[in-house]
Amino acid sequence: MEKATVTKATLGRLPHYLEMLRDMPSDTVPYISATAIAKKLSLGEVQVRKDLAAVSGAGKPKLGYSTAELIRSLEEALGYNRLTPAVLVGAGKLGRALLQYDEFSRYGVKITAAFDSNEQAMNLGSKTEILPMNRFECFCKNENIKLGIITVGEGSAQAVCDRMVESGITAVWNFAPCKLSVPDGILIQNENLALSLAHLNNQLCNL
C-alpha cells in the first residue's frame, strides 16, 4: 500500500512518537495502539492515526502497531539511520551549548566541526573541533556538508548563510534573531528563542 505524503506538521510530530516508543521496553510492550500513543502524548487519536499511516500504514486489528516495526518506520522516515554531517558557525555561548548536546546523533545529525572568526573561541577547548572561518568553504566541500547551523549575531547571520549556500549547504538551522533570505531549493528552519520565551510568558500571564 502506498504511504501518504508526510506533511511538515506530521514531520514535526514524528520525533515525539519515536522518543516515546524508544523509552518503552519493546519486549514487554510488543504492540501499541494509536489510542495508547495519543493518550501518552496528549494528542488526538485521529491525528495520531493519520501521522502513523503516513509512514507505517495501518496497524493490525485488535493489536495495533508492532512497537519494533513502528520504531524502524519512524527512524526511516526521519532519516535517523543516515547520520548527516553538519557544521556550526558561531562558537559563542549558544553555539558551545549546542556542541555539548549529545543527543543530536540519536536523531540523525552529527556536528563534525564548528567555525568562528574569534581566535579565542578556538582555544577554549571543545570535544568538537573549532576552526577558523577561512577554512569554512574548503571543509564543507571536502566533507560534502549539507546541513549548517547558525549561532552568530543578527548582524553576521545573512553573510554566514550566504557562505553556507555557496559552499554547497542545502539546509540551514538558524538561531540568529532574524529572518534570512535563501535561494529557492534551500531549506531553512528559524529558531527565535526570545520570541518563543515571550510567547510562553504571555500565555503564563493569561492563565
C-alpha positions in Angstrom: 0.0 0.0 0.0 1.3 3.4 -1.0 2.1 5.6 2.0 0.6 9.1 2.3 2.7 12.2 1.8 4.4 13.3 5.0 3.4 16.9 5.7 5.6 19.3 7.6 3.2 19.3 10.5 3.3 15.5 10.7 7.1 15.5 10.3 7.3 17.8 13.4 5.4 15.3 15.5 7.2 12.1 14.4 10.2 12.7 16.7 7.9 12.7 19.7 6.4 9.4 18.7 9.8 7.9 18.2 11.1 9.2 21.6 8.1 7.8 23.4 8.4 4.4 21.7 12.2 4.2 22.3 11.6 4.7 26.0 9.2 1.8 26.1 10.6 -1.8 26.6 9.5 -3.4 23.3 9.9 -6.9 24.7 7.2 -6.2 27.3 5.1 -4.0 25.0 5.3 -5.7 21.6 2.3 -3.9 20.2 0.8 -0.5 20.9 -2.3 1.2 19.6 -2.8 4.7 18.3 -5.2 5.2 21.2 -2.4 4.5 23.7 0.1 6.7 21.9 -2.4 9.6 21.7 -3.1 9.3 25.4 0.6 9.2 26.4 1.3 12.3 24.3 -2.0 14.1 24.9 -2.8 14.2 21.2 -5.9 13.5 19.2 -6.3 9.9 18.3 -7.4 10.7 14.7 -4.3 12.9 14.3 -2.0 10.1 15.6 -3.6 7.6 13.2 -3.1 9.9 10.2 0.5 10.6 11.2 1.4 7.0 11.6 -0.4 6.0 8.4 1.9 8.4 6.5 5.0 6.4 7.5 3.9 2.9 8.5 0.4 2.2 7.2 -2.4 0.9 9.4 -1.9 -1.1 12.5 -3.2 -4.7 12.9 -6.8 -5.1 14.0 -7.2 -5.6 17.8 -3.4 -5.5 18.2 -2.3 -2.1 16.9 1.3 -1.5 15.7 4.3 -3.6 16.3 6.4 -1.5 18.5 9.7 -2.6 16.9 8.4 -2.2 13.4 6.9 1.2 14.1 10.3 2.4 15.6 12.0 1.3 12.4 9.5 3.0 10.2 9.8 6.3 12.1 13.6 6.1 12.0 13.5 5.6 8.3 11.0 8.4 7.7 13.1 10.8 9.8 16.4 9.7 8.2 17.9 8.6 11.6 19.6 5.7 10.0 21.6 8.1 7.9 23.9 10.2 10.1 24.0 13.6 8.4 27.2 15.6 9.0 26.7 19.2 9.9 28.7 22.3 10.7 28.0 25.1 13.2 29.1 28.7 12.8 29.4 30.8 15.9 31.1 29.2 18.8 29.8 31.6 21.4 27.7 30.6 24.5 24.8 29.3 22.4 26.9 27.6 19.9 29.0 25.9 22.5 25.9 24.7 24.3 24.7 23.0 21.1 28.2 21.5 20.7 27.9 19.9 24.1 24.5 18.4 23.4 25.0 14.7 22.9 21.5 13.8 21.6 21.8 15.1 18.0 23.3 11.8 16.9 20.3 10.0 18.3 18.2 12.0 15.8 20.5 11.5 12.8 22.8 14.5 12.9 26.5 14.8 13.8 28.1 18.2 14.1 31.5 17.4 12.6 33.1 20.9 13.1 32.4 24.4 14.4 33.7 27.6 12.9 34.3 31.1 14.4 36.1 34.2 13.4 37.3 34.8 17.0 40.6 33.0 17.7 39.9 32.9 21.4 36.9 30.6 20.8 39.3 28.1 19.3 41.4 27.9 22.5 38.6 27.3 24.9 38.5 23.6 24.5 35.7 21.5 23.0 35.1 17.9 22.0 34.1 19.2 18.6 36.9 20.9 16.7 36.5 24.7 16.3 38.2 26.0 13.1 38.8 29.5 11.7 36.3 30.8 9.1 39.0 30.9 6.4 38.8 27.1 6.3 35.0 27.0 6.1 34.3 26.7 2.3 37.1 24.1 1.8 35.9 22.0 4.7 32.3 22.0 3.7 33.1 21.0 0.1 35.7 18.3 1.1 33.3 16.8 3.6 30.2 17.2 1.5 28.4 19.1 4.2 24.7 19.7 3.5 23.4 21.0 6.9 24.6 24.2 8.5 23.7 25.7 12.0 23.9 29.4 12.5 24.5 30.7 16.1 26.1 34.1 15.3 24.6 37.5 15.9 22.0 39.2 13.8 24.5 41.4 12.0 26.5 38.5 10.7 23.8 35.9 10.1 22.9 36.7 6.5 26.6 36.7 5.4 27.2 33.4 7.1 24.1 32.0 5.5 25.3 33.1 2.0 28.6 31.4 2.6 26.9 28.2 3.6 24.8 28.2 0.4 27.9 29.0 -1.7 29.7 26.1 0.0 27.0 23.6 -1.1 24.9 23.5 2.1 21.2 23.0 1.3 19.6 23.1 4.8 20.1 25.8 7.4 19.1 25.8 11.0 19.1 29.5 12.1 19.3 30.6 15.7 20.0 34.3 14.9 17.1 36.6 15.9 16.3 37.5 12.2 14.8 36.0 9.1 17.3 35.0 6.5 17.0 35.1 2.7 17.9 31.9 0.9 17.5 30.9 -2.8 14.8 28.5 -3.9 15.5 24.9 -3.1 17.4 25.8 0.2 15.7 24.5 3.4 15.7 26.9 6.4 14.4 26.5 9.9 14.4 29.6 12.0 14.5 29.4 15.8 13.8 32.6 17.7 14.4 31.7 21.3 13.5 35.1 22.7 10.2 35.1 20.8 9.3 31.6 22.0 10.0 32.6 25.6 8.0 35.8 25.2 5.1 33.8 23.8 5.3 31.3 26.7 5.4 34.2 29.2 2.4 35.8 27.6 0.4 32.6 27.9 1.5 32.3 31.5 0.3 35.8 32.3 -3.1 35.0 30.8 -3.7 31.9 33.0 
